[in-house]
Amino acid sequence: IGEEAERARSALAGGGAVEDAVLRPYRQMSRIVADARKLKRSQAMTAREFEAYLTKAGLPGEPVQVLTRLFEDVRYGGLIPGAPERQAAIDSLTAIAAACKKEES
C-alpha cells in the first residue's frame, strides 16, 4: 500500500494534467485507505463525510482535510491548481502514505 502511494506521489510530482494534480491524489488516497484499512467510501457519502470517516478512523486529520478541500475546489469550484496546490496535494498524499506505511509495519 505504501509503495502504491509512493508511486502515485512520484507520478504527480513528475507533472501531468493540471487538474490531475489534485484529483489523482484524492483518488489514490481513496484506494490506499480502502486497501490498507478497509475504509471504503460509499456512493452516497460526500467528500466531507468521507473526510470525517477517515479522520475518525485514525488517519492524519490535516492532510486528509487539505486534500479534501483541494479536491472540492477543483472538482466543484473550478479551481485550476497552480504550484502551491500541487505541492499541497503532494505533501498531503505523502503524509497519508506515511501513516499507511506505519500501519503496515
Buried (B, 14 or more C-beta within 10 A) or exposed (E): BBEBBBEBBEBBBEEEEBEBBBBBBBEBBBBBBEBBBEBEBEEEEEBEEBBBBBBEEEBBEEBBBBBBBBBBBBBEEEBEBEEEBBEBBBBBBBBBBBBBBEEEE
